[in-house]
Amino acid sequence: MKAVVIYSGGMDSFTALHTARDKFDEVHAVSFNYGQRHGKELQFAHAVCQMNDIPHQVVDVRSINSLIQGSSLTSNIKVPEGHYAEDNMKQTVVPNRNMIMLSLAVGYAVSIGAENVVCGAHAGDHDIYPDCRLDFFAALNRATMIANYTPVELHVPFIGMTKGEILSHGSTLGLVAQDYKWTWTCYNGREKACGKCGACVERQESFAQMGWKDPLDYEDSEFWKQAVANG
């Protein structure tokens, strides 16, 4: 069995990539450059695939950037700070992002004879990202099973997991804290992770829950504690 993994370069998709390698005979990775502020994640995705000899496609869809404005990840809007549970995190929603990426990934899967597409969406995304919810994936899966002559099944193995539970799952695959130095989570693409955006806060919270030391360097490594308390 063959699978295409939507691989952003973050810790969730990194764990999803290793989950797919454990489950399927052949794995291909696909990443998308949609003009995201945190394009640095693509460098991490490339490095991981190169080290693990995984076929990797980086698809440049920046031409659609003008169609998906209004998000702090694609527009000139300050990235909000705080816990994902806070309402201001809705500013990070990119219009229809998962529908676009999944559609392209399914097309890629059909072209290479892969029967499966894997996405690392998880329970922590549910509050603010409508296209990371189970009903969205269930509906889209019904479509991808009939959209082509070859059915393609969507897999969201972490849809009921928190980020901490994803790390715990990664440990069952033999991943350790240091392996996650090859992932980029921050919504800002600076030299160090900011430590204040929702992605950074949730990441640091999950490492603390695991009792692991996060291998990334942060501009602010204490902010997350207060953000979690407030969230």
C-alpha positions, 0 to 999 in steps of 0.5 A: 500500500502506498500513501501521500503525506501532507507534510508541512514541516511541523511536529504534527506532520513530522509524527504523521510522516513517521506514522505513515512509514510504519503503516504503509509500504511506500510513502511520498511527502508533499509540501505547499508553499502558499506564501505563508509567513512561516515558510521556514517550515519548508526547509525543515520538511526538505531536510527530513525527507532528504535524510530519510530518503522519502520522495518529496514534492514542494508545490508552489501555489503562491499565485493563489495568495491573493485569493486567500487573504485575511489571515495573519499567515498570508497577509500583513497582519500581526500574528496573534499571541496566546493560547489556541483556545483564545478567540484572537487565534481565529486570525490565523485561519487561512481560507479553505487551506486544507480543502486546497491542499487535500485536493492537490494531494489526492490528485498527486496520489492518483497520479502515482498510484497511491490509495491513501492520503495522510494529514496530521490535523489534530484535536487542538485545531478543532476550536478555531480551524473548521477544516480540521474537524472530523465532519469536514474530513468525513465529508471530504473522504466521501468525495475523494473515494468517488472523485477519480476512477481510483478511490483515495482514502483520507487518513487523519490519525490524530483527529482525536488527539491533543498535541501532547498525545501526538508526542506520546504516540511519536514515542511509541514509534521510537521518536525522542525529544531531540528528533523534533529539532527537525520540525518548525512550529512557530507562525513567525519565520525568524531565526528563533521560534517566537514562543508567543504565538498559538503554535509555539504555546501549544508546542511548549505545553505539549513538551512539558506534558511529556516531560521532554525538553523542547529542542527548539530555541525560543525568543521567549521560553516562559510566555507559554506558562501564563498563556496556558494558565489564561487559556 
